[in-house]
Amino acid sequence: MPVHPIPPLLALVLLGGCATLASVESASRNLEAYELSAAPAAQAAVRGSRILVVEAPAASGALDTDRIAIKPNSNAVEYLPDARWIDPAPQHVQLLLARSVQRTGRFAMVTTEASRAETDWYLTTDLQAFQVEFDAGGIPLATVRLRAALVSDRDRSVLGARSFEASVPAGGTDAIQIVPAFDRAAAEVLRAATDWVVATAR
């Protein structure tokens, strides 16, 4: 895939309706699309007989987009002008999480949609951060933060809930530097979340 220089960040967007306008304005531009990797299976396991549904994460309007978000401060959001995720961030994370859990071999089926088969557990998540932030020294950090809860389909009881977070320094604020940092941060969160799901779903 050719790599094009990313011009300076633009489209300062206050949280709200401006995010939609920015997406519309960018629709006519050719944006490079990027995909992150699911976590590899940590260890071989005997396949179970249970079914897990991974629901789409809840997310704010600022993150519910395929644009790559950068937060210069807590009240503003910018987006890389010539790059995007292959899917909107919540759906991308949902698929990566489902693939990561499926690779453990501990479930008969891991799906992103409720099926006709009897479901045993639902994994509900809240995507709280999926953006570049800056530390006190101005270093950009690819930050992924996810809150997860495992719910029994039988009685809707919560078996457990936990937050997962990772921040990885990026060498700059263009896509060629940001995306690899996101891949490492997402891998850390996905692996931790997957291990927790396997340990909790007993």
MOBELGI-V894349 format. One record per residue. N is the residue number from 1. RES is the residue in one small letter. NEAR is the number of other C-alpha atoms within 8 Angstrom. Layout:
BEGIN
((N,RES,NEAR) (N,RES,NEAR))
END
This chain:
BEGIN
((1,m,2) (2,p,3) (3,v,5) (4,h,4) (5,p,5) (6,i,9) (7,p,5) (8,p,4) (9,l,8) (10,l,8) (11,a,8) (12,l,8) (13,v,11) (14,l,9) (15,l,11) (16,g,8) (17,g,6) (18,c,9) (19,a,12) (20,t,7) (21,l,8) (22,a,10) (23,s,9) (24,v,8) (25,e,7) (26,s,8) (27,a,7) (28,s,6) (29,r,6) (30,n,6) (31,l,8) (32,e,7) (33,a,8) (34,y,9) (35,e,6) (36,l,9) (37,s,8) (38,a,10) (39,a,11) (40,p,7) (41,a,9) (42,a,6) (43,q,5) (44,a,7) (45,a,7) (46,v,6) (47,r,8) (48,g,8) (49,s,8) (50,r,9) (51,i,13) (52,l,13) (53,v,13) (54,v,14) (55,e,11) (56,a,10) (57,p,12) (58,a,8) (59,a,11) (60,s,7) (61,g,9) (62,a,11) (63,l,14) (64,d,10) (65,t,10) (66,d,11) (67,r,12) (68,i,10) (69,a,13) (70,i,11) (71,k,13) (72,p,9) (73,n,8) (74,s,5) (75,n,7) (76,a,11) (77,v,14) (78,e,13) (79,y,12) (80,l,15) (81,p,11) (82,d,9) (83,a,12) (84,r,12) (85,w,13) (86,i,9) (87,d,8) (88,p,12) (89,a,13) (90,p,14) (91,q,10) (92,h,11) (93,v,9) (94,q,13) (95,l,9) (96,l,13) (97,l,12) (98,a,12) (99,r,11) (100,s,15) (101,v,14) (102,q,11) (103,r,8) (104,t,12) (105,g,12) (106,r,12) (107,f,13) (108,a,10) (109,m,9) (110,v,13) (111,t,10) (112,t,11) (113,e,7) (114,a,7) (115,s,6) (116,r,4) (117,a,4) (118,e,6) (119,t,12) (120,d,10) (121,w,12) (122,y,13) (123,l,12) (124,t,12) (125,t,12) (126,d,10) (127,l,12) (128,q,10) (129,a,9) (130,f,12) (131,q,12) (132,v,12) (133,e,12) (134,f,12) (135,d,8) (136,a,5) (137,g,5) (138,g,6) (139,i,10) (140,p,13) (141,l,13) (142,a,16) (143,t,15) (144,v,15) (145,r,13) (146,l,13) (147,r,12) (148,a,12) (149,a,12) (150,l,15) (151,v,13) (152,s,12) (153,d,10) (154,r,6) (155,d,5) (156,r,7) (157,s,8) (158,v,9) (159,l,10) (160,g,8) (161,a,9) (162,r,7) (163,s,8) (164,f,10) (165,e,9) (166,a,11) (167,s,9) (168,v,11) (169,p,9) (170,a,13) (171,g,7) (172,g,8) (173,t,8) (174,d,9) (175,a,9) (176,i,7) (177,q,11) (178,i,14) (179,v,10) (180,p,9) (181,a,13) (182,f,13) (183,d,10) (184,r,9) (185,a,14) (186,a,12) (187,a,11) (188,e,10) (189,v,14) (190,l,13) (191,r,12) (192,a,9) (193,a,10) (194,t,11) (195,d,8) (196,w,8) (197,v,10) (198,v,10) (199,a,7) (200,t,9) (201,a,8) (202,r,4))
END
